[in-house]
Amino acid sequence: SSDRLPYVHMARQHGYRVVAAYPAELSREDQHRRAAMYLVAASGCYCRLTTDGQGGHETLTVKDGITVPAQVCMSFLKGFRIPAAPNEVDAVLPIHFLREDVDVADTALLKNVANQLYKNQMPDAVRKCLQESVSSAQRHFEGFAAMRRPLEELVEELRLWMTGEMEVAGATVAGPSVTDAPVPGKGETRNLQRQAKIRSAVEHLVSPANIAKCRASGSTVTNCVWLPVNTGEGWMSLEDRPLRRAAWPANHFCG
């Protein structure tokens, strides 16, 4: 997620309106659908490969091991940060990539996959698919691919949204600038990436899914400091105001 910031920065400097579309299932609020999204993503990576696994994808091949595509999908899922609007981009579309009935298809399977992904472990359901050859893995992964919405539906929804955003841009934005803008240097790029990492840590910290899994002795709980609510009125002293705002020290995000 930090890698996109220099590009967003450049687009803004040139006067472009920046929008982002992403699978809604990448949100951390519904862990079962997030797990299903991982299975569908892994399925897409393996099913597009040639039968020997050496081609069919630009980089995610099995030249360095049959589990590489699945591991890369895990890494992306863990590191993905939902783009924020309006602060980072101008508009977002969390498009539902999976069928509506996915979460009731196999609750036990999705629960196990979600738990293992949370522990940064490759799910057993994926390992079983990868026990033999690439062609065997492709046959096993076909069942997961069925959880995806039809491509035509996804394309049409995205097209309609983009059409609306282009109309908004035409009415509110003067147009891209043709003047040269300075390329962000290493220091500025590093600062932009650092901001993204901090924001990602904060968003993960306060996500309902993370809070639900907090241990009583874990750092998220023990480091929490409750601050008084700012009512905006002077009738109540600071000490008497209810403690309803959770806060964490800066060093909590530096680990």
C-alpha positions in Angstrom: 0.0 0.0 0.0 2.9 2.4 0.7 4.1 1.9 -2.9 1.1 3.6 -4.4 1.6 6.9 -2.6 4.3 8.4 -4.9 2.0 7.8 -7.8 -1.0 9.4 -6.1 1.3 12.3 -5.1 2.4 12.8 -8.7 -1.2 12.6 -10.0 -2.3 15.3 -7.6 0.6 17.5 -8.5 -0.5 17.3 -12.2 -4.1 18.1 -11.4 -5.6 14.6 -11.9 -8.6 13.4 -9.8 -7.6 10.1 -8.1 -10.0 7.3 -7.5 -9.6 3.7 -6.3 -11.6 0.5 -6.7 -10.9 -2.6 -4.6 -12.6 -5.8 -3.6 -14.8 -5.1 -0.6 -13.9 -8.5 0.9 -10.4 -7.1 1.6 -11.9 -5.2 4.6 -11.0 -6.7 7.9 -14.6 -6.4 9.2 -15.8 -9.8 7.8 -13.1 -12.4 8.3 -15.0 -15.2 6.6 -15.4 -13.3 3.3 -11.8 -12.1 3.6 -10.8 -15.7 3.9 -12.9 -16.6 0.9 -11.3 -13.7 -1.1 -7.9 -15.3 -0.3 -9.0 -18.7 -1.6 -10.4 -17.1 -4.8 -7.2 -15.0 -5.4 -5.0 -18.1 -4.9 -7.3 -20.0 -7.3 -6.9 -17.3 -9.9 -3.1 -17.4 -9.6 -2.8 -21.2 -10.0 -5.5 -21.7 -12.6 -3.9 -19.2 -15.1 -0.6 -21.1 -15.0 0.5 -23.5 -17.7 0.3 -27.2 -16.7 4.0 -27.2 -15.7 3.6 -24.0 -13.7 6.5 -22.3 -15.5 4.4 -19.8 -17.5 1.0 -18.2 -17.7 1.8 -15.4 -15.2 4.4 -12.7 -15.3 5.9 -13.4 -11.9 3.8 -15.8 -9.9 5.1 -19.1 -11.2 6.2 -22.2 -9.3 9.9 -22.0 -10.5 10.9 -21.4 -6.9 8.3 -23.8 -5.3 4.7 -24.7 -5.8 3.6 -22.7 -2.7 5.1 -19.4 -4.0 1.8 -18.0 -5.5 -0.2 -18.8 -2.4 2.5 -17.2 -0.2 2.5 -14.1 -2.3 -1.3 -13.9 -2.0 -1.0 -14.1 1.8 1.6 -11.4 1.9 -0.5 -9.1 -0.2 -3.6 -9.8 1.9 -1.6 -9.0 5.1 -0.1 -5.8 3.7 -3.1 -4.4 1.9 -4.4 -1.1 3.2 -7.8 0.2 2.1 -7.4 3.5 0.3 -9.1 6.4 2.2 -11.3 9.1 0.7 -11.1 12.0 0.7 -7.7 12.3 2.4 -5.7 9.9 0.2 -7.9 9.6 -2.9 -11.0 11.5 -4.1 -13.4 8.5 -4.2 -13.4 4.8 -3.6 -15.5 1.9 -4.7 -15.5 -1.2 -2.5 -16.8 -3.6 -5.1 -18.2 -6.9 -3.9 -16.0 -9.5 -5.7 -17.6 -12.6 -4.4 -21.2 -14.0 -4.6 -23.5 -13.0 -1.8 -24.0 -16.5 -0.5 -20.3 -17.3 -0.1 -20.3 -16.9 3.7 -22.8 -19.7 4.1 -21.3 -22.0 1.5 -18.9 -23.7 4.0 -18.8 -21.9 7.3 -16.4 -24.3 9.0 -13.9 -24.1 6.1 -13.9 -20.3 6.0 -13.5 -20.1 9.8 -10.5 -22.4 9.7 -8.9 -20.4 6.8 -9.6 -17.1 8.6 -8.0 -18.3 11.8 -4.9 -19.6 10.1 -4.5 -16.4 8.0 -4.7 -14.4 11.2 -1.8 -16.4 12.6 0.1 -15.9 9.3 -0.1 -19.6 8.5 -0.8 -21.0 5.1 -4.3 -22.6 5.4 -4.6 -26.3 5.4 -7.2 -26.1 2.7 -4.6 -24.6 0.4 -1.8 -27.0 1.4 -4.0 -29.9 0.5 -4.5 -28.4 -3.0 -0.7 -28.2 -3.4 0.3 -31.7 -2.4 0.8 -33.0 -5.9 1.4 -31.3 -9.3 0.3 -28.0 -10.7 -2.4 -29.6 -12.8 -3.8 -31.4 -9.7 -3.8 -28.1 -7.8 -5.7 -26.4 -10.6 -8.4 -29.1 -10.4 -8.7 -28.6 -6.7 -8.8 -24.8 -6.9 -11.6 -24.8 -9.5 -14.1 -25.1 -6.6 -12.9 -21.9 -5.0 -13.1 -20.0 -8.3 -16.8 -20.6 -8.3 -17.2 -18.2 -5.4 -16.4 -15.3 -7.6 -19.2 -13.1 -9.2 -19.5 -13.4 -13.0 -16.9 -11.2 -14.7 -19.6 -9.5 -16.7 -21.3 -8.2 -13.5 -18.0 -6.9 -12.1 -17.1 -5.1 -15.3 -20.5 -3.5 -15.7 -20.5 -2.3 -12.1 -17.1 -0.8 -12.4 -18.0 0.8 -15.8 -21.0 2.5 -14.4 -19.1 3.8 -11.4 -16.2 5.1 -13.5 -18.7 6.8 -15.9 -20.2 8.7 -12.9 -16.7 9.6 -11.6 -15.7 11.0 -15.0 -18.8 13.2 -15.0 -17.9 14.5 -11.5 -14.3 15.1 -12.7 -15.6 17.0 -15.8 -17.7 19.2 -13.7 -15.3 19.9 -10.8 -11.7 19.6 -12.2 -10.2 22.0 -14.7 -8.2 19.2 -16.3 -4.7 17.7 -16.0 -1.8 20.1 -15.9 0.7 19.9 -18.7 3.4 21.6 -16.7 6.2 19.6 -15.2 5.9 18.7 -11.5 9.0 17.7 -9.5 9.5 14.0 -9.0 9.4 13.1 -5.3 12.9 12.5 -4.0 14.0 9.6 -1.9 13.4 11.5 1.4 9.8 12.6 0.4 9.0 9.1 -0.9 10.2 7.6 2.4 8.1 10.0 4.4 5.0 9.1 2.3 5.6 5.4 2.8 6.1 5.9 6.5 2.8 7.8 6.8 1.1 4.9 5.0 2.6 2.3 7.4 1.5 4.3 10.5 -2.0 4.8 9.1 -2.2 1.1 8.3 -1.2 0.2 11.9 -3.8 2.5 13.4 -6.5 1.2 11.1 -5.6 -2.4 12.0 -5.5 -1.5 15.7 -9.1 -0.1 15.8 -10.7 -2.6 13.4 -13.5 -4.6 14.9 -11.9 -7.9 13.9 -8.6 -7.1 15.6 -10.4 -5.8 18.8 -12.5 -9.0 18.9 -9.3 -11.1 18.9 -7.4 -9.1 21.5 -6.0 -11.0 24.5 -6.4 -9.6 27.9 -2.7 -9.5 28.4 -1.9 -8.4 24.9 -0.2 -5.1 24.2 -3.3 -3.6 22.5 -5.2 -4.0 25.7 -2.4 -3.2 28.2 -1.1 -0.2 26.4 -4.5 1.4 26.0 -5.1 4.7 27.7 -8.7 6.0 28.1 -9.0 9.8 27.6 -12.0 11.9 28.7 -14.5 12.9 26.1 -14.2 16.5 24.8 -17.8 17.8 25.2 -16.9 21.2 23.9 -18.4 22.8 26.9 -16.9 24.2 30.1 -19.6 23.0 32.5 -17.7 19.9 33.4 -14.1 19.7 34.6 -11.6 17.5 32.6 -11.2 15.1 35.5 -15.0 14.5 35.7 -15.7 13.8 32.1 -16.4 10.2 31.1 -13.4 8.2 29.8 -14.6 7.1 26.4 -11.8 7.8 24.0 -9.2 5.0 23.5 -5.6 6.1 22.8 -2.2 4.4 22.5 1.3 5.8 23.1 3.4 6.4 20.0 5.8 3.5 20.9 2.9 1.1 20.4 3.3 1.6 16.6 7.1 1.4 16.5 7.4 -2.4 17.1 
